Amino acid sequence: EISSILLQRRNWISHLQYVKSKLPRSTLTSPIFLQIIRETRKCPKTTLDFFDFAKTHLRFEPDLKSHCRVIEVATESGLLERAETLLRPLVETHSVSLVVGSMHRWFEGEVSLSISLSLVLECYALKGCYQNGLEVFGFMRRLR
C-alpha cells in the first residue's frame, strides 16, 4: 500500500504522516522497505525521498542491504552526489570487504556497481585511506 501511495500521490509525505499517526507504534522493517524500493525504483527521487522520510519519521534504521539498494537507485539515476552522501557513513563504519562485498552481492546492475565502486574508491582517497582504496581497486580488477 505504501508503494502505491508514493507513486500516486504528489503530497505523499503528509498522507503517510497521517496514516502513521493512526498506526500502533509500528516500525518499518527492512524486508518491507526493500519491497517498497523494488516497486518505486523507476521514480528515483520518490525512492530517495522516502528513504529520508523513513529514517526521520518512521524510525527506520537501514541495514547494509537497504543502504546498498538505495545507493544503487541513486547511481542508476545519475544522482552521484547523493550516492556518495549515502556511501560515506558506510565507509566510515564498515570494513572495505563488507562494503564492497555487500555491493557486489546486492546490486543488480553491473554499470551501477562499477560507478558505485568508483565512488567508494574516491571516498577512501579523500579520507587518505589509501590502503583501503587499493583493496577496492583490487576488487574492481577481479570483477572484469
C-alpha positions as MATLAB code, in Angstrom:
seq = 'EISSILLQRRNWISHLQYVKSKLPRSTLTSPIFLQIIRETRKCPKTTLDFFDFAKTHLRFEPDLKSHCRVIEVATESGLLERAETLLRPLVETHSVSLVVGSMHRWFEGEVSLSISLSLVLECYALKGCYQNGLEVFGFMRRLR';
ca = [
       0.000    0.000    0.000;
       2.839    2.409    0.792;
       4.293    1.964   -2.697;
       1.024    2.923   -4.356;
       0.715    5.992   -2.104;
       4.243    7.047   -3.074;
       3.655    6.557   -6.776;
       0.134    8.015   -6.994;
       0.186   10.992   -4.660;
       2.062   14.190   -5.152;
       1.803   15.084   -1.456;
       2.589   11.624   -0.092;
       4.526   12.881    2.941;
       1.513   14.430    4.657;
      -0.618   11.409    3.765;
       1.930    8.972    5.235;
       2.273   11.108    8.358;
      -1.498   10.923    8.818;
      -1.520    7.160    8.238;
       1.436    6.751   10.614;
      -0.412    8.601   13.382;
      -3.198    6.005   13.174;
      -0.870    3.020   13.415;
       0.200    1.422   16.690;
       3.909    2.282   17.066;
       4.866    0.051   14.200;
       8.258    0.332   12.629;
       9.283   -0.211    9.062;
      11.223   -3.447    8.594;
      13.987   -3.997    6.052;
      12.014   -6.581    4.004;
       9.076   -4.175    3.679;
      11.423   -1.302    2.848;
      13.164   -3.379    0.162;
       9.789   -4.250   -1.362;
       8.919   -0.540   -1.489;
      12.283    0.195   -3.138;
      11.659   -2.515   -5.738;
       8.247   -1.057   -6.569;
       9.310    2.607   -6.677;
      12.823    2.461   -8.154;
      11.608    3.744  -11.531;
      10.876    7.030   -9.694;
      14.286    7.547   -8.050;
      13.505   10.912   -6.466;
      10.474    9.412   -4.728;
      12.532    6.406   -3.613;
      15.282    8.591   -2.148;
      12.807   10.975   -0.520;
      11.009    8.025    1.050;
      14.321    6.676    2.377;
      14.931   10.016    4.118;
      11.341   10.134    5.372;
      11.524    6.584    6.722;
      14.707    7.290    8.666;
      13.369   10.546   10.080;
       9.695    9.809   10.723;
       9.364    6.031   10.880;
      12.485    5.331   12.942;
      13.766    3.113   10.153;
      17.341    2.001   10.687;
      18.511    0.693    7.325;
      20.650   -2.409    7.213;
      23.532   -2.762    4.788;
      21.357   -4.322    2.090;
      18.847   -1.449    2.263;
      21.664    1.079    2.043;
      23.143   -0.711   -0.966;
      19.820   -0.762   -2.802;
      19.245    2.953   -2.190;
      22.795    3.748   -3.342;
      22.137    1.716   -6.478;
      18.934    3.675   -7.188;
      20.826    6.969   -6.797;
      23.685    5.773   -9.009;
      21.406    4.409  -11.745;
      19.612    7.726  -11.971;
      22.841    9.747  -12.181;
      22.493   11.255   -8.698;
      26.152   10.633   -7.900;
      26.487   13.276   -5.187;
      23.528   11.722   -3.402;
      25.028    8.250   -3.823;
      28.309    9.481   -2.368;
      26.480   11.061    0.581;
      24.810    7.708    1.243;
      28.134    5.876    0.905;
      30.155    7.972    3.345;
      28.609    6.547    6.555;
      29.124    3.003    5.267;
      32.778    3.693    4.514;
      33.190    5.188    7.996;
      31.588    2.319    9.902;
      32.241   -0.863    7.907;
      35.285   -2.684    6.588;
      36.236   -2.467    2.928;
      35.432   -6.131    2.373;
      31.987   -5.758    3.932;
      31.051   -2.631    1.928;
      32.402   -3.931   -1.379;
      31.133   -7.473   -0.816;
      27.668   -6.200    0.066;
      27.522   -4.003   -3.003;
      28.646   -6.901   -5.188;
      26.068   -9.233   -3.628;
      23.072   -6.919   -3.663;
      23.488   -4.657   -6.670;
      21.534   -5.820   -9.687;
      23.257   -3.751  -12.392;
      26.916   -4.002  -13.389;
      27.140   -0.380  -14.507;
      25.757    0.978  -11.243;
      28.102   -1.352   -9.321;
      31.113   -0.110  -11.267;
      30.201    3.548  -10.744;
      29.452    2.992   -7.061;
      32.745    1.182   -6.503;
      34.488    4.166   -8.092;
      32.692    6.371   -5.557;
      33.830    4.088   -2.719;
      37.390    4.365   -4.024;
      37.032    8.151   -4.100;
      35.665    8.216   -0.526;
      38.714    6.330    0.756;
      41.096    8.510   -1.250;
      39.544   11.706    0.143;
      39.912   10.297    3.664;
      43.564    9.483    2.992;
      42.892    5.766    3.475;
      44.970    4.655    0.513;
      45.336    1.035    1.631;
      41.540    0.724    1.707;
      41.398    2.333   -1.728;
      43.862   -0.241   -3.035;
      41.637   -3.015   -1.681;
      38.666   -1.558   -3.572;
      40.776   -1.232   -6.718;
      41.884   -4.864   -6.423;
      38.269   -5.952   -6.114;
      37.326   -3.876   -9.160;
      40.056   -5.572  -11.215;
      38.792   -9.019  -10.216;
      35.308   -8.118  -11.472;
      36.474   -7.834  -15.076;
];
